[in-house]
Amino acid sequence: MSIETEASSLSNALVVLGAAGIVIPAFARFRITPVIGFILVGLLVGPSGLGALVGDYPWLRHITIRSPEDIALFGEFGIILLLFSIGLELSFRRLWQLRKLVFGVGAAELLISGAILGGLLYMIGTLSPPAAFGLGIALALSSTALVLPIAGTKSAVGQASFSMLLFEDLAIVPIIFVLGAFAPSAGGDNAELLLTTLWQGALVVAALAIGGWFLLPRIFAQAARAKDPELFLAASLLVVIVAALATATVGLSPIVGALLAGLMIAETEYHGEVEAITAPFKGLALGVFLISVGMGLNLKTIAGQWPALVAAVVGVVAIKAIVTATMLRFSGSASRGTAAEVGLLMASPSETTLIVLATAFQAQLISRQTAEFWQLVTAIGLTITPLLARIGHDIARRIEMSNVEAEADDTPPKRTVVIGFGRVGRIVAELLREHQRPYIAVDADIDAVAQARRDGFIVRYADVARPGSLDKLGIEGADAVVLTMDDPVQQLRMTRQLRRKHPDLPIISRARGADHAAALYQAGATDAVPETLESSLQLAEAVLIDLGVAMGPVIASIHDVRAKMRHDIMTKSHLDREPRIRRVRSTPAPAGEES
């Protein structure tokens, strides 16, 4: 028997690793999220796929997984690692800044969505009020495991999504206890048990935070001194597992402990190394969870009940999307485009919906048939989450960009025009905004423009390569024009056009190197900044100092290189002045300190 169990475990591992090796590269090639690929693999190798043919073809048992429970543990570990990695990207200060979204918008979204869904289920079905309430709250939950990898946590969409998901993860324990209290056989001690869990949970969280504050730097310092990647990985996994077990022991969700572990490590200097070393495990374990979701899809049941399933999925998605978007707009937490995108991204049920459904069934609030139907709705909703994310992104882009060329321009006529809004243009705009200098930026990438506008930048869509497009930017009243595009030919052409039409206009352009800078000066640029010069000089300066060369000779050499570059550009462009090639240096480190 043990040999058969071991063989089954090896077969499951073969299926999972084979899926990861095939799905991730294949879907990445076509720029499709691997989420769909893992779910399809689960459907293919699960009990309703090839697993149903094992009786006729015994050899299929080596490439199928007979039950989702066989890999459920690995899927749960994947979600724990996901929340841990999210914690690594955050900090306690940033979490405090999101408190309005977490406990305001997050609470309102969950309660209102649950109330509407529960009310509709009560009116159209034969469910009791507690059963309808339980189903409504279960369906109002959204998927942490899928939403956050898609949205991240740093963009406006990611911050709003993460805040609401965090509240849902914190609310899962009270939800389960309330459902237990509604059970026909429930005693009167559920409220007392809930209060016990909450104070014990608060005590454990405080103990983990205080212990982590003092112990984590020492633990990772010892691992770093050993210079052993395996020891560093072991320490990271130990911290995650201990934190998850500690919160799970007192009745809280283990993902709360995982998130807390990530937050604590994020406050140390080792968070980058921990994030890099645990990333492969997170992706693989999350893939296992998605395979288990696909295994929960039964094609025969879907074919037999497809009208009801379609109506249920559409209804849940529509209600949650509308409520979420409305809450974000009503609270003033997001623009119209961001609210629409977050609404659709959060519209599907969650993996925790399955937990709440199981709790409601065990409490005898809903029948097995009802639980299985809504479990199938949840699995379908999880499957279409990437599609909803894509639709939401497209809708948000259209909302943000609708009538952009015709909308009123709120910036004053005396402003800086930044042409090109990649990483260089964004930095220029950030500094102009910080120093309260009016500006407007333009870019020909509509996705980049929509994202920049969601991030609060003043950016408009314009393809400057089209004839006459420059005339619509109001350059005649501009203080200066900054060219940050990475197309050298287009920069030269635009510099000539601008100088010919506006002889006194300051034109500052990004240059590839000395030759390109010289050509830009000849074309009429006021200043041309070679992007490769300073990075090369800073690299050379760091190398020489690390090799023991004194700071004085190094700085002198750097000045000589800059002087030679200025002379070359002056000679090639026939300038009658020196080009401005210099660097604002920070104060040198005191002697004895590392530079």
C-alpha positions as CSV (number, residue, x, y, z in Angstrom):
1,M,0.0,0.0,0.0
2,S,2.8,2.4,0.9
3,I,4.5,1.7,-2.5
4,E,1.2,2.6,-4.3
5,T,0.9,5.8,-2.3
6,E,4.4,6.7,-3.1
7,A,3.9,6.0,-6.8
8,S,0.7,8.1,-6.8
9,S,2.6,11.0,-5.1
10,L,5.4,10.8,-7.7
11,S,2.8,10.8,-10.5
12,N,1.1,13.9,-9.1
13,A,4.5,15.6,-8.8
14,L,5.3,14.6,-12.4
15,V,2.0,16.1,-13.6
16,V,2.5,19.4,-11.7
17,L,6.1,19.9,-12.7
18,G,5.3,18.9,-16.3
19,A,2.5,21.4,-16.4
20,A,4.8,24.2,-15.0
21,G,7.5,23.3,-17.6
22,I,5.0,23.4,-20.5
23,V,2.3,26.0,-19.5
24,I,4.5,28.9,-18.3
25,P,6.8,29.1,-21.4
26,A,3.9,28.3,-23.9
27,F,1.6,31.0,-22.6
28,A,4.4,33.5,-22.0
29,R,5.2,33.1,-25.7
30,F,1.7,34.3,-26.6
31,R,1.6,36.9,-23.8
32,I,-1.2,35.1,-22.1
33,T,-1.3,34.8,-18.3
34,P,-0.4,31.2,-17.3
35,V,-3.3,31.3,-14.8
36,I,-5.6,30.1,-17.6
37,G,-3.1,27.4,-18.7
38,F,-2.8,25.9,-15.2
39,I,-6.6,25.8,-14.8
40,L,-7.0,24.1,-18.2
41,V,-4.3,21.5,-17.2
42,G,-6.3,20.8,-14.0
43,L,-9.4,20.3,-16.1
44,L,-7.5,18.0,-18.5
45,V,-5.8,15.8,-15.9
46,G,-8.6,15.9,-13.2
47,P,-11.4,13.5,-12.4
48,S,-13.7,14.8,-15.1
49,G,-11.0,14.9,-17.7
50,L,-8.5,12.1,-18.5
51,G,-9.0,10.8,-14.9
52,A,-12.4,9.5,-15.9
53,L,-10.7,7.2,-18.5
54,V,-8.3,5.5,-16.0
55,G,-10.6,2.5,-15.7
56,D,-10.4,1.8,-19.4
57,Y,-6.8,2.9,-19.8
58,P,-4.8,2.2,-16.6
59,W,-1.7,3.8,-17.9
60,L,-3.4,7.2,-17.7
61,R,-3.1,7.1,-13.9
62,H,0.6,8.1,-14.3
63,I,-0.4,11.5,-15.9
64,T,-3.6,12.3,-14.0
65,I,-4.5,13.4,-10.5
66,R,-7.4,11.5,-9.1
67,S,-8.6,13.9,-6.5
68,P,-8.0,17.7,-5.7
69,E,-7.3,16.7,-2.1
70,D,-4.1,15.0,-3.3
71,I,-2.5,18.4,-4.0
72,A,-4.6,20.7,-1.8
73,L,-1.9,21.1,0.7
74,F,0.6,22.4,-1.9
75,G,-2.1,24.8,-3.2
76,E,-2.6,26.2,0.3
77,F,1.1,26.6,0.7
78,G,1.2,28.5,-2.6
79,I,-1.4,31.0,-1.3
80,I,0.6,31.4,1.9
81,L,3.8,32.1,-0.1
82,L,1.8,34.6,-2.3
83,L,0.7,36.6,0.8
84,F,4.2,36.4,2.2
85,S,5.7,37.9,-1.0
86,I,3.0,40.6,-1.0
87,G,4.0,41.5,2.6
88,L,7.6,41.8,1.4
89,E,6.5,44.6,-1.0
90,L,4.8,46.5,1.7
91,S,5.7,48.2,4.9
92,F,3.8,49.1,8.1
93,R,3.8,52.7,7.1
94,R,2.3,52.0,3.7
95,L,-0.2,49.7,5.3
96,W,-1.3,52.5,7.7
97,Q,-1.7,54.8,4.8
98,L,-4.2,52.3,3.2
99,R,-6.4,52.1,6.4
100,K,-9.2,54.1,4.8
101,L,-9.4,51.8,1.9
102,V,-9.0,48.6,4.0
103,F,-11.6,49.4,6.7
104,G,-13.7,51.8,4.8
105,V,-14.1,50.8,1.2
106,G,-13.2,47.2,1.9
107,A,-15.8,46.7,4.6
108,A,-18.5,48.6,2.6
109,E,-17.8,46.6,-0.5
110,L,-18.0,43.2,1.3
111,L,-21.1,44.0,3.3
112,I,-23.1,45.7,0.6
113,S,-22.2,43.1,-2.1
114,G,-23.1,40.3,0.4
115,A,-26.4,41.9,1.3
116,I,-27.5,42.4,-2.3
117,L,-26.5,38.9,-3.4
118,G,-28.0,37.4,-0.2
119,G,-31.3,39.3,-0.7
120,L,-31.6,38.2,-4.3
121,L,-30.9,34.6,-3.4
122,Y,-33.6,34.8,-0.7
123,M,-36.2,36.3,-3.1
124,I,-35.7,33.9,-6.0
125,G,-35.0,30.7,-4.0
126,T,-36.1,28.6,-1.1
127,L,-33.3,29.5,1.2
128,S,-33.7,30.6,4.8
129,P,-32.4,34.1,5.7
130,P,-29.2,32.7,7.4
131,A,-28.5,30.5,4.4
132,A,-29.0,33.4,1.9
133,F,-26.8,35.6,4.1
134,G,-24.0,33.0,4.1
135,L,-24.2,32.4,0.4
136,G,-24.2,36.2,-0.3
137,I,-21.1,36.8,1.9
138,A,-19.3,33.8,0.4
139,L,-19.9,35.0,-3.2
140,A,-18.9,38.6,-2.2
141,L,-15.4,37.5,-1.4
142,S,-12.7,38.0,-4.2
143,S,-9.7,36.0,-5.1
144,T,-6.4,37.0,-3.4
145,A,-4.5,34.3,-5.2
146,L,-5.5,35.6,-8.7
147,V,-6.2,39.3,-8.3
148,L,-2.9,40.3,-6.7
149,P,-0.5,38.6,-9.2
150,I,-2.5,40.3,-12.0
151,A,-2.7,43.8,-10.4
152,G,0.3,43.9,-8.1
153,T,0.3,46.2,-5.1
154,K,2.0,49.4,-6.4
155,S,-0.3,50.7,-9.0
156,A,-3.6,52.5,-8.3
157,V,-5.5,49.4,-9.3
158,G,-3.3,47.2,-7.2
159,Q,-3.5,49.3,-4.1
160,A,-7.3,49.4,-4.2
161,S,-7.6,45.7,-4.9
162,F,-5.1,44.8,-2.1
163,S,-6.9,47.0,0.4
164,M,-10.2,45.3,-0.1
165,L,-8.8,41.8,-0.3
166,L,-6.9,42.4,3.0
167,F,-10.2,43.3,4.8
168,E,-11.8,40.1,3.3
169,D,-8.9,38.0,4.6
170,L,-9.3,39.5,8.0
171,A,-13.1,39.0,8.0
172,I,-13.1,35.4,7.1
173,V,-12.8,34.2,10.7
174,P,-15.8,36.2,12.0
175,I,-17.8,35.1,8.9
176,I,-17.2,31.4,9.7
177,F,-18.1,31.9,13.3
178,V,-21.3,33.7,12.5
179,L,-22.4,30.9,10.1
180,G,-21.6,28.4,12.8
181,A,-23.9,30.4,15.2
182,F,-26.7,30.1,12.7
183,A,-26.5,26.3,12.6
184,P,-29.7,24.6,13.9
185,S,-27.6,22.6,16.4
186,A,-25.4,25.5,17.5
187,G,-25.1,26.1,21.2
188,G,-24.9,29.5,22.8
189,D,-21.1,29.5,23.1
190,N,-20.2,30.6,19.6
191,A,-20.1,34.3,20.5
192,E,-17.8,33.5,23.4
193,L,-15.6,31.3,21.1
194,L,-15.4,34.2,18.6
195,L,-14.3,36.7,21.3
196,T,-11.7,34.2,22.5
197,T,-10.3,33.7,19.0
198,L,-10.1,37.4,18.4
199,W,-8.2,38.3,21.6
200,Q,-6.0,35.3,21.2
201,G,-5.4,36.3,17.6
202,A,-4.5,39.8,18.6
203,L,-2.1,38.5,21.2
204,V,-0.4,36.2,18.7
205,V,-0.1,38.9,16.1
206,A,1.4,41.3,18.7
207,A,3.8,38.5,19.9
208,L,4.9,37.8,16.3
209,A,5.5,41.5,15.6
210,I,7.5,42.1,18.7
211,G,9.5,38.8,18.3
212,G,10.1,39.5,14.6
213,W,11.4,43.0,15.4
214,F,14.1,41.7,17.6
215,L,14.8,38.2,16.2
216,L,14.5,38.5,12.4
217,P,17.6,40.8,11.8
218,R,19.7,38.4,13.9
219,I,18.5,35.3,12.2
220,F,19.0,36.6,8.7
221,A,22.4,38.2,9.7
222,Q,23.6,34.7,10.7
223,A,22.3,33.2,7.5
224,A,24.0,36.0,5.5
225,R,27.3,35.4,7.2
226,A,27.2,31.8,6.3
227,K,26.9,32.7,2.6
228,D,24.8,29.6,2.0
229,P,21.7,30.1,-0.2
230,E,20.1,27.0,1.2
231,L,20.4,28.3,4.8
232,F,18.9,31.6,3.7
233,L,16.0,29.8,2.0
234,A,15.5,27.6,5.1
235,A,15.4,30.6,7.3
236,S,12.8,32.3,5.1
237,L,10.5,29.3,4.9
238,L,10.8,28.7,8.6
239,V,9.7,32.3,9.4
240,V,6.7,31.9,7.0
241,I,5.6,28.5,8.3
242,V,6.0,29.5,12.0
243,A,3.9,32.7,11.5
244,A,1.2,30.9,9.5
245,L,1.0,28.1,12.1
246,A,0.8,30.6,14.9
247,T,-2.2,32.4,13.5
248,A,-3.9,29.2,12.4
249,T,-3.5,27.7,15.9
250,V,-5.7,30.4,17.4
251,G,-8.3,30.2,14.7
252,L,-7.1,33.0,12.4
253,S,-6.4,32.4,8.7
254,P,-2.8,31.2,8.1
255,I,-2.5,33.8,5.3
256,V,-2.7,36.5,8.0
257,G,0.4,35.1,9.6
258,A,2.2,34.9,6.2
259,L,1.4,38.5,5.4
260,L,2.6,39.6,8.8
261,A,5.9,37.6,8.3
262,G,6.4,39.4,4.9
263,L,5.8,42.8,6.5
264,M,8.3,42.1,9.3
265,I,11.0,41.0,6.9
266,A,10.2,44.0,4.6
267,E,11.4,46.2,7.5
268,T,14.9,44.5,7.4
269,E,17.7,45.0,4.9
270,Y,17.3,41.4,3.7
271,H,13.9,41.7,2.1
272,G,15.3,41.8,-1.5
273,E,17.3,38.6,-1.0
274,V,14.3,36.8,0.6
275,E,12.0,37.9,-2.2
276,A,14.3,36.7,-4.9
277,I,15.0,33.3,-3.2
278,T,11.4,32.4,-2.5
279,A,9.9,33.6,-5.9
280,P,10.2,30.3,-7.8
281,F,8.5,28.3,-5.0
282,K,5.6,30.8,-4.9
283,G,5.0,30.5,-8.6
284,L,5.1,26.7,-8.6
285,A,2.9,26.4,-5.5
286,L,0.4,28.9,-6.9
287,G,0.3,26.8,-10.1
288,V,-0.7,23.8,-8.0
289,F,-3.6,25.7,-6.5
290,L,-4.8,26.7,-9.9
291,I,-4.6,23.1,-11.1
292,S,-6.8,22.1,-8.2
293,V,-9.3,24.8,-9.3
294,G,-9.4,23.3,-12.8
295,M,-9.9,19.9,-11.3
296,G,-13.1,21.2,-9.7
297,L,-14.7,21.8,-13.0
298,N,-17.0,19.0,-14.1
299,L,-17.8,19.2,-17.8
300,K,-20.9,16.9,-17.5
301,T,-22.4,19.0,-14.8
302,I,-21.6,22.2,-16.7
303,A,-23.3,20.8,-19.8
304,G,-26.4,19.8,-17.9
305,Q,-26.9,23.0,-16.0
306,W,-25.2,25.6,-18.2
307,P,-28.2,28.1,-18.4
308,A,-28.4,28.3,-14.6
309,L,-24.6,28.5,-14.3
310,V,-24.2,31.2,-16.9
311,A,-27.0,33.3,-15.2
312,A,-25.4,32.8,-11.8
313,V,-21.9,33.7,-12.9
314,V,-23.1,36.8,-14.9
315,G,-25.2,37.9,-12.0
316,V,-22.5,37.6,-9.4
317,V,-19.9,39.3,-11.6
318,A,-22.3,42.2,-12.6
319,I,-23.4,42.9,-9.0
320,K,-19.9,42.8,-7.5
321,A,-18.4,44.9,-10.3
322,I,-21.0,47.6,-9.9
323,V,-20.8,47.7,-6.1
324,T,-17.0,47.8,-6.0
325,A,-16.7,50.5,-8.7
326,T,-19.4,52.6,-7.0
327,M,-17.8,52.3,-3.6
328,L,-14.4,53.4,-4.9
329,R,-16.0,56.4,-6.8
330,F,-18.3,57.4,-3.9
331,S,-15.3,57.4,-1.4
332,G,-13.2,59.4,-3.9
333,S,-10.5,56.7,-3.7
334,A,-10.1,56.1,-7.5
335,S,-10.8,57.7,-10.9
336,R,-13.6,56.4,-13.1
337,G,-11.2,54.2,-15.1
338,T,-9.5,52.7,-12.1
339,A,-12.8,52.1,-10.4
340,A,-14.1,50.2,-13.4
341,E,-11.0,48.1,-13.7
342,V,-10.9,47.2,-10.0
343,G,-14.6,46.4,-10.2
344,L,-14.2,43.8,-12.9
345,L,-11.0,42.5,-11.5
346,M,-12.6,41.8,-8.1
347,A,-15.9,40.6,-9.6
348,S,-15.3,36.8,-9.4
349,P,-15.8,34.7,-6.3
350,S,-12.7,33.6,-4.3
351,E,-10.9,30.5,-3.2
352,T,-12.1,31.4,0.2
353,T,-15.6,31.2,-1.1
354,L,-15.1,27.5,-1.2
355,I,-14.2,27.5,2.5
356,V,-17.3,29.5,3.4
357,L,-19.5,27.2,1.3
358,A,-18.1,24.2,3.1
359,T,-18.8,25.8,6.5
360,A,-22.4,26.7,5.5
361,F,-22.9,23.0,4.4
362,Q,-21.4,21.6,7.6
363,A,-23.7,24.0,9.6
364,Q,-26.7,22.5,7.7
365,L,-27.6,25.9,6.3
366,I,-27.5,24.8,2.7
367,S,-27.9,21.4,1.0
368,R,-25.1,19.4,-0.7
369,Q,-26.7,20.1,-4.1
370,T,-26.7,23.9,-3.4
371,A,-23.1,23.8,-2.2
372,E,-21.9,21.9,-5.2
373,F,-23.7,24.2,-7.6
374,W,-22.1,27.4,-6.1
375,Q,-18.7,25.6,-5.9
376,L,-19.0,25.1,-9.6
377,V,-19.9,28.8,-10.1
378,T,-16.9,29.8,-8.0
379,A,-14.6,27.6,-10.1
380,I,-15.9,29.1,-13.3
381,G,-15.5,32.6,-11.9
382,L,-11.9,31.9,-10.9
383,T,-11.3,30.6,-14.4
384,I,-12.6,33.7,-16.1
385,T,-10.8,36.2,-13.8
386,P,-7.9,36.8,-16.2
387,L,-10.5,37.5,-19.0
388,L,-12.3,40.0,-16.7
389,A,-9.0,41.6,-15.9
390,R,-8.3,42.1,-19.6
391,I,-11.8,43.5,-20.2
392,G,-11.5,45.8,-17.2
393,H,-8.2,47.1,-18.4
394,D,-9.6,47.9,-21.9
395,I,-12.7,49.6,-20.4
396,A,-10.5,51.7,-18.1
397,R,-8.3,52.7,-21.0
398,R,-11.3,53.8,-23.0
399,I,-12.8,55.8,-20.1
400,E,-9.5,57.5,-19.3
401,M,-8.8,58.3,-23.0
402,S,-12.3,59.2,-24.1
403,N,-12.4,62.7,-25.6
404,V,-8.8,63.3,-24.4
405,E,-8.0,65.5,-27.3
406,A,-11.2,67.5,-26.9
407,E,-11.1,67.9,-23.1
408,A,-10.3,71.2,-21.5
409,D,-6.7,71.7,-20.7
410,D,-6.3,72.8,-17.0
411,T,-2.6,73.6,-17.2
412,P,-1.6,77.2,-17.8
413,P,-0.3,78.2,-21.2
414,K,3.2,78.9,-19.8
415,R,4.3,75.3,-19.1
416,T,6.9,72.7,-20.0
417,V,6.0,70.2,-22.7
418,V,7.5,66.7,-22.1
419,I,7.3,64.7,-25.3
420,G,7.6,61.0,-24.6
421,F,6.5,59.4,-21.3
422,G,8.7,56.4,-20.7
423,R,10.9,56.0,-17.6
424,V,12.9,59.2,-18.5
425,G,9.8,61.3,-19.2
426,R,8.2,60.1,-16.0
427,I,11.2,61.2,-13.8
428,V,11.2,64.6,-15.5
429,A,7.5,65.0,-14.8
430,E,7.8,63.9,-11.2
431,L,10.5,66.5,-10.6
432,L,8.6,69.3,-12.4
433,R,5.5,68.4,-10.2
434,E,7.6,68.3,-7.0
435,H,8.9,71.8,-7.7
436,Q,5.4,73.0,-8.7
437,R,6.3,73.8,-12.3
438,P,3.4,73.4,-14.7
439,Y,3.8,70.8,-17.4
440,I,2.0,68.6,-19.8
441,A,3.4,65.3,-21.2
442,V,2.4,63.5,-24.4
443,D,3.0,59.9,-25.6
444,A,1.9,57.8,-28.5
445,D,1.4,54.6,-26.4
446,I,-2.2,54.7,-25.3
447,D,-1.7,52.1,-22.6
448,A,1.2,54.2,-21.1
449,V,-0.9,57.3,-21.2
450,A,-3.9,55.7,-19.5
451,Q,-1.6,54.3,-16.8
452,A,0.1,57.6,-16.3
453,R,-3.2,59.4,-16.0
454,R,-4.4,56.9,-13.4
455,D,-1.2,57.6,-11.5
456,G,-2.0,61.3,-11.4
457,F,0.2,62.7,-14.2
458,I,-1.0,65.2,-16.7
459,V,-0.5,63.2,-19.9
460,R,-2.3,63.3,-23.2
461,Y,-2.3,61.0,-26.1
462,A,-0.6,62.4,-29.2
463,D,1.5,60.8,-32.0
464,V,4.1,63.5,-32.7
465,A,5.2,61.6,-35.8
466,R,2.0,62.7,-37.6
467,P,2.2,66.0,-39.5
468,G,0.6,68.9,-37.6
469,S,0.5,67.1,-34.2
470,L,3.0,69.5,-32.7
471,D,0.9,72.5,-33.5
472,K,-1.9,71.1,-31.3
473,L,0.2,71.1,-28.1
474,G,0.3,74.8,-27.6
475,I,4.1,75.0,-27.9
476,E,4.0,78.6,-28.9
477,G,3.4,79.5,-25.3
478,A,5.6,76.9,-23.6
479,D,8.4,77.7,-21.3
480,A,10.5,74.7,-22.6
481,V,10.2,71.4,-24.5
482,V,11.8,68.2,-23.3
483,L,12.4,65.4,-25.8
484,T,12.7,62.1,-24.0
485,M,11.9,59.6,-26.9
486,D,14.3,56.8,-27.6
487,D,14.2,57.3,-31.4
488,P,17.3,59.4,-32.4
489,V,16.0,60.1,-35.9
490,Q,12.7,61.4,-34.6
491,Q,14.4,63.5,-32.1
492,L,16.6,65.2,-34.7
493,R,13.6,65.8,-37.0
494,M,11.5,67.3,-34.2
495,T,14.3,69.5,-33.0
496,R,14.7,71.0,-36.4
497,Q,11.0,71.6,-36.7
498,L,10.7,73.2,-33.3
499,R,13.7,75.4,-33.8
500,R,12.5,76.5,-37.2
501,K,9.1,77.5,-35.9
502,H,10.2,78.8,-32.4
503,P,13.6,80.3,-32.5
504,D,13.7,81.3,-28.9
505,L,12.2,78.2,-27.4
506,P,14.5,76.2,-25.0
507,I,14.7,72.6,-26.3
508,I,16.3,70.0,-24.0
509,S,16.8,66.6,-25.5
510,R,17.9,63.2,-24.4
511,A,20.9,62.0,-26.4
512,R,22.3,58.5,-27.0
513,G,26.0,59.6,-26.9
514,A,28.4,62.3,-27.9
515,D,27.8,62.0,-31.7
516,H,24.0,62.1,-31.2
517,A,24.4,65.1,-28.8
518,A,26.5,67.0,-31.4
519,A,23.9,66.3,-34.1
520,L,21.1,67.6,-31.8
521,Y,23.0,70.8,-31.1
522,Q,23.5,71.3,-34.8
523,A,19.7,70.8,-35.3
524,G,19.0,73.6,-32.8
525,A,18.8,71.9,-29.3
526,T,19.5,74.2,-26.4
527,D,20.9,71.3,-24.3
528,A,21.5,67.7,-25.2
529,V,22.2,65.2,-22.4
530,P,24.1,62.0,-23.3
531,E,22.4,59.3,-21.3
532,T,25.4,56.9,-21.5
533,L,28.0,59.3,-20.2
534,E,27.0,59.6,-16.5
535,S,26.2,55.9,-16.1
536,S,29.6,55.0,-17.5
537,L,31.4,57.6,-15.3
538,Q,29.6,56.5,-12.2
539,L,30.5,52.9,-12.9
540,A,34.1,53.7,-13.5
541,E,34.2,55.9,-10.3
542,A,32.8,53.1,-8.2
543,V,35.3,50.5,-9.6
544,L,38.3,52.8,-9.0
545,I,37.3,53.6,-5.5
546,D,36.6,50.0,-4.7
547,L,40.1,49.1,-6.1
548,G,41.6,51.5,-3.6
549,V,42.3,54.5,-5.8
550,A,42.2,57.8,-3.8
551,M,39.1,59.9,-4.3
552,G,41.0,63.0,-5.5
553,P,42.6,61.5,-8.6
554,V,39.3,59.7,-9.4
555,I,37.4,62.9,-9.4
556,A,40.1,64.6,-11.5
557,S,39.9,61.8,-14.0
558,I,36.1,62.1,-14.2
559,H,36.4,65.9,-14.8
560,D,38.9,65.2,-17.6
561,V,36.6,62.8,-19.3
562,R,33.7,65.3,-19.1
563,A,36.0,68.1,-20.5
564,K,37.0,65.9,-23.4
565,M,33.3,65.1,-24.1
566,R,32.4,68.8,-24.0
567,H,35.3,69.6,-26.4
568,D,34.2,66.8,-28.8
569,I,30.6,67.9,-28.9
570,M,31.7,71.6,-29.4
571,T,34.0,70.6,-32.3
572,K,31.4,68.3,-34.0
573,S,28.5,70.7,-33.6
574,H,30.4,74.0,-34.1
575,L,29.1,75.4,-30.8
576,D,30.3,78.8,-29.6
577,R,29.8,77.7,-25.9
578,E,30.5,74.7,-23.8
579,P,27.5,72.2,-23.6
580,R,26.1,71.6,-20.1
581,I,27.5,68.2,-19.2
582,R,27.9,68.0,-15.5
583,R,26.6,66.1,-12.6
584,V,25.3,67.4,-9.3
585,R,27.4,65.4,-6.8
586,S,26.2,64.4,-3.4
587,T,28.3,65.2,-0.3
588,P,31.3,62.8,-0.2
589,A,31.1,60.2,2.6
590,P,33.3,60.9,5.6
591,A,36.6,59.2,5.9
592,G,36.3,55.7,7.1
593,E,32.8,55.2,5.9
594,E,31.7,53.2,2.9
595,S,31.0,55.2,-0.2
